């Protein structure tokens, strides 16, 4: 049973920064990848970033490239999303996801496990 627990969400002004954390357990780290998605009210779930657990290769949505950084700490079984230069349009519930395959994916349906989500609100 894979468990994912997000933390670090909150309220921040436009231009500010926030770091989200995703604590994981029960994963097969040798053959998996992790991702962050976000969903605003009435909108579809949108890909943000993904990372290969073993080698650290990353994939970013165009909307966040250059502003957000995904990383992982193998010793702590934790994935992070560093969010800089935040914009009001970044406001959403952010979800951590785990995929039981090595390859990166930006498609929500490709992921097998999901956290409960953490709210990020960016004020103008």
Backbone as a ProteinNet text record, in pm:
[ID]
protein_1_A
[PRIMARY]
XXXXXXXXXXXXXXXXXXXXXXXXXXXXXXXXXXXXXXXXXXXXXXXXXXXXXXXXXXXXXXXXXXXXXXXXXXXXXXXXXXXXXXXXXXXXXXXXXXXXXXXXXXXXXXXXXXXXXXXXXXXX
[TERTIARY]
83.9	0	88.6	73.4	150.3	75.4	147.1	90.9	166.6	93	149.6	83.4	163.2	110.7	177.6	98.2	149.5	145.4	235.3	234.2	301.5	284.8	353	267.5	142.1	54.3	18.7	-37.8	-77	-107.2	-112.8	-142.3	-14	7.8	127	91.2	161.9	139.8	207.3	153.1	213.4	360	444	587.1	659.3	585.4	643.6	678.5	723.9	769.6	706.4	700.2	645.5	710.5	735.4	787.3	689.3	645	558.5	641.7	598.9	664.3	564.9	614.9	534.3	610.4	567.1	627.4	566.9	652.4	606.6	643.8	565.9	596.2	534.7	594.8	542.3	571.4	661	694.1	801.3	803.7	916.4	999.9	1103.4	1178.8	1262.3	1296.4	1381.7	1309.3	1178.3	1101.6	976.3	996.8	884.4	924	823.7	843.9	736.2	760.5	671.5	630.9	515	468	389.9	379	290	186.5	61.5	-49.4	-123.1	-205.1	-286.2	-425.2	-521.8	-659	-729.2	-777.9	-857.2	-1005	-1090.9	-1233.8	-1294.4	-1367	-1431.2	-1338.5	-1210.5	-1112.6	-1063.3	-1000	-940.4	-811.5	-770.2	-643.5	-530.1	-435.2	-332.4	-193.7	-114.7	22.1	108.2	196.5	289.3	434.1	475.3	613.9	623.3	728.6	752.5	901.8	938	1078	1095.8	1199.7	1239.3	1309.8	1266.4	1317.8	1467.3	1512.3	1649.4	1750.1	1730.5	1832.1	1798.9	1676.9	1643	1608.7	1589.7	1545.1	1407.9	1383.8	1261.4	1186.3	1058.3	969.6	881.5	863.9	785.3	680.9	567.3	470.4	527	493	542.7	504	389.1	339.2	421.8	501.4	579.6	729.4	771.2	913.4	988.1	1098.5	1176.8	1136.3	1020.1	972.3	965.7	926.9	912.2	1026	1064	1165.7	1118.9	1115.9	1084	1214.8	1217.5	1335.2	1292.3	1386.5	1354.9	1474.3	1447.1	1547.7	1528	1615	1599.8	1608.5	1695.4	1712.7	1587	1509.9	1388.7	1261.1	1274.1	1158.3	1059.2	1112.5	1032.1	1056.3	948.6	953.4	913.6	978.7	953.4	913	839.4	812.1	840.8	952.2	986.5	918.4	836.4	754.8	798.7	858	903.3	825	832.7	765.6	619.6	550.5	413.2	319.1	221.9	121.3	-17.2	-115.4	-251.3	-304.7	-267.9	-314.5	-253.8	-157.7	-105.2	-194.8	-295.5	-385.8	-458.4	-448.2	-508.8	-481.6	-547.5	-508.1	-398.1	-286.4	-171.8	-166.5	-153.1	-152.1	-18.6	32.4	146.4	95.6	166.4	124.9	245.2	221.6	324.2	282.8	379.8	357.5	445.1	385.8	457.9	535.5	581.1	664.3	776.3	888.2	1008.4	995.2	924.6	919	836.6	874.5	801	671.4	569.9	443.3	379	315.3	238.1	88.3	47.1	-94	-142.7	-247.7	-295.5	-328.8	-385.8	-426.9	-309.8	-188.5	-70.3	-22.6	-77.3	-34	-125.7	-66.4	-136.4	-180.7	-110.9	-138.7	-137.8	-223.7	-240.7	-248.3	-193.4	-210.6	-343.5	-367.4	-495.8	-503.9	-391.4	-386.1	-359	-296.7	-272	-302.4	-373.1	-419.9	-308.5	-291.3	-201.7	-285	-280.1	-353.3	-256.1	-257	-168.4	-253.9	-232.5	-310	-243.7	-325.5	-276.6	-244
-117.9	0	124.4	206.9	329.4	443.1	518.2	633.9	759.1	863.9	992.3	1100.9	1184.8	1290.4	1422.1	1516	1647.2	1742.4	1839.7	1947.8	2069.8	2184.6	2305.3	2405.7	2373.2	2467.7	2584.2	2688.6	2805.3	2922.5	3040.2	3165.5	3244.5	3291.8	3369.3	3478.4	3589.9	3697.9	3668.4	3725.7	3711.3	3751.8	3670.9	3693.3	3620.6	3564.2	3493.8	3350.1	3278.4	3140.9	3050.7	2922.7	2822	2688.8	2604.3	2470.5	2366.3	2280.3	2169.4	2044.1	1962	1835.2	1721.1	1605.8	1485	1370.9	1330.5	1217.6	1088.3	992.5	867.6	747.5	639.7	512.2	401	282.3	167.3	164	248.7	256.1	154.9	120.8	51.9	157.1	203.5	318.3	287.8	160.8	124.3	126.4	127.7	124.6	210.8	339.5	429.3	572	654.8	797.5	870.9	998.2	1079.1	1203.2	1255.5	1375.4	1466.9	1591.1	1689.7	1732.9	1738.3	1788.6	1895	1973.6	2072.5	2078.7	2122.4	2130.2	2248.3	2339	2451.3	2414.3	2482.4	2449.5	2455.1	2350.2	2344	2313.9	2290.3	2265.9	2122.5	2080.7	1948.9	1944.2	1824.4	1807.9	1828.2	1914.7	1961.5	1916.7	1867.7	1827.6	1947.6	1930.9	2035.2	1992.2	1879.7	1835.5	1688.6	1621	1481.1	1455.6	1349.6	1316.3	1165.2	1114	974.6	955.9	856.8	842.4	812.1	722.9	675	777.2	829.4	914	1062.7	1098.5	1237.4	1317.7	1254.3	1326.4	1387.4	1504.2	1577.9	1617	1647.2	1694.3	1803.2	1914.4	2026.4	2069.6	2114.5	2182.3	2317.1	2359.9	2487.1	2604.1	2594.5	2703.5	2728.3	2629.8	2644.5	2634.7	2599.4	2582.2	2712.5	2703.3	2819.6	2881.4	2844.8	2896.4	2789	2667.8	2557.1	2457.6	2391.9	2287.9	2167.4	2050.4	1926.7	1857.7	1798.6	1727	1616.3	1528.6	1425.1	1400.5	1355.6	1318.8	1170.2	1087.3	943	898.2	961.5	923.2	949.2	1050.5	1086.7	1037.2	968.1	919.5	1032.8	1147.6	1268.2	1335.6	1384.4	1461.6	1605	1700.5	1841.6	1912.7	2021.3	2112.7	2254	2309.6	2447	2538.2	2629.8	2716	2860.7	2920.9	3059.4	3144.9	3276.1	3371.1	3333.5	3305.6	3256.8	3361.3	3313.8	3396.5	3357	3447.6	3411.2	3288.2	3268.7	3153.1	3021.3	3026.3	2905.3	2855.1	2932.2	2894.1	2764.9	2665.5	2534.2	2444.8	2329.4	2221.3	2143.4	2124.8	2054.4	1912.6	1815.9	1674.6	1610.8	1531.8	1445.2	1311.6	1253	1126.7	1035.7	905.8	804.6	712.6	677.9	593.9	470	352.6	226.2	186.7	283.8	263.6	364.4	329.7	411.4	538.5	529.8	639.3	756.7	876.5	996.9	1007.1	1067.8	1090.4	1218.2	1292.2	1408.8	1385.3	1260.9	1223.9	1172.2	1231.4	1184.7	1036	983.9	843.6	746.7	795.8	710.7	686.8	756.7	746.3	656.4	583.2	478.9	520.3	614.5	654	805.8	857.4	1001.3	1040.2	1156.9	1214.7	1286	1344.9	1409.4	1551.1	1608.9	1743.7	1848.2	1957.9	2071.4	2199.9	2291.2	2412.8	2515.7	2570.5	2682.8	2798.6	2911.8	3030.2	3145.6	3205.7	3317.2	3441.5	3540.7	3663.9	3764.4	3848.4	3947	4078.8
0	0	0	-102.2	-114.9	-46.6	34.2	102.3	59.6	24.9	-13.3	69.9	133.1	218.4	181.6	126.5	89.6	208.7	205	301.9	240.2	304	261.2	186.5	160.2	93.5	184	123.5	199.9	110.5	171.1	102.2	83.2	-39	-69.5	-169.5	-164	-259.1	-391.8	-498.8	-630.7	-626.3	-690.9	-689.1	-578.4	-485.3	-373.1	-404.7	-300.9	-315.9	-211.8	-245	-156.5	-191.8	-92.5	-117.6	-66.7	-157	-121.3	-98.2	-3.6	25.2	9.4	-30.6	-42.9	21.1	139.2	209.2	157.5	122.7	62	148.3	133.4	195.8	112.3	119	48.3	-100.8	-148.1	-290.5	-328.7	-456.5	-517.4	-587.9	-521.3	-570.3	-693.1	-713.5	-825.4	-959.4	-958.5	-1083.1	-1070.6	-1049	-1032.3	-1068.2	-1083.9	-1100.5	-1022.1	-996.3	-915.1	-992.8	-959.1	-1026.3	-935.3	-978.2	-917	-1019.6	-976.2	-1056	-976.2	-1044.7	-975.4	-1038.1	-958	-1003.7	-938	-1021.4	-975.5	-981.1	-904	-904.5	-1043.9	-1082	-1211.9	-1328	-1300.1	-1404.8	-1400.8	-1508.8	-1516.3	-1435	-1398.4	-1330.1	-1430.3	-1395.7	-1486.7	-1440.8	-1534	-1505.4	-1470.8	-1372.4	-1331.7	-1356.4	-1297.2	-1307.5	-1270.6	-1317.9	-1285.2	-1274.3	-1200.6	-1179.7	-1173.7	-1239.8	-1226.7	-1093.1	-1015.2	-880.8	-877.9	-964.9	-955.7	-1007.1	-1125.8	-1188.3	-1183	-1148.9	-1128	-1251.9	-1365.6	-1484.6	-1460.1	-1517.7	-1487.8	-1613.7	-1594.3	-1699.4	-1639.1	-1712	-1662.5	-1763.2	-1712.1	-1796.3	-1840	-1960.5	-2011.2	-1920.4	-1856	-1774.3	-1648.7	-1606.4	-1483.9	-1507	-1626	-1654.8	-1629.2	-1557.2	-1520.3	-1389.2	-1337	-1209.3	-1100.9	-1138.4	-1043.4	-1061.8	-952.6	-956.9	-877.2	-940.9	-871.5	-832.8	-714.5	-668.1	-573.2	-538.2	-441.4	-350.9	-229.7	-132.1	-103.9	-158.3	-144	1.4	78.8	218.4	300.3	261.8	334.6	268.1	154.4	79	50.9	13.1	-0.7	-135.4	-195.6	-319.3	-287.5	-352.7	-328.1	-456.4	-439.8	-549.1	-499.5	-545.3	-513.5	-613.9	-565.2	-649.4	-628.3	-730.2	-725.1	-823.7	-805.4	-894.1	-915.3	-807.4	-815.2	-872.8	-949	-1013.6	-963.7	-970.5	-929.1	-1001.7	-1126.8	-1201.8	-1154.2	-1062.8	-1000.4	-887.5	-850	-742.2	-777.5	-689.4	-713.3	-593.4	-592.1	-503.9	-574.1	-507.1	-563.8	-508.7	-599.8	-565.1	-599.4	-509.8	-534.3	-587	-682.8	-742	-762.9	-754.6	-776.5	-890.2	-972.4	-1089.1	-1076.5	-1094.4	-1076.9	-1202.3	-1277.7	-1394	-1391.4	-1452.1	-1447.6	-1531.5	-1642.9	-1739	-1686.7	-1726.5	-1690.7	-1769.5	-1707.6	-1773.8	-1723.1	-1814.5	-1778.9	-1782.1	-1787.6	-1798.1	-1663.1	-1606.1	-1475	-1471.2	-1579.9	-1584.2	-1576.9	-1598.7	-1592.2	-1449.7	-1353.5	-1214.7	-1134.2	-1041.4	-968.2	-828.1	-767.2	-630.1	-618.6	-530.8	-515.5	-369.5	-338.7	-207.5	-195.7	-80.1	-52.5	-106.6	-142.4	-196.2	-90.1	-132	-44.7	-120.9	-56.5	-122.5	-132.7	-252.6	-276.1	-330.1	-262.3	-304.8	-322.5	-440.7	-473.1	-491.7	-409	-414.6	-508.1	-571.2	-666.4	-599.5
[MASK]
++++++++++++++++++++++++++++++++++++++++++++++++++++++++++++++++++++++++++++++++++++++++++++++++++++++++++++++++++++++++++++

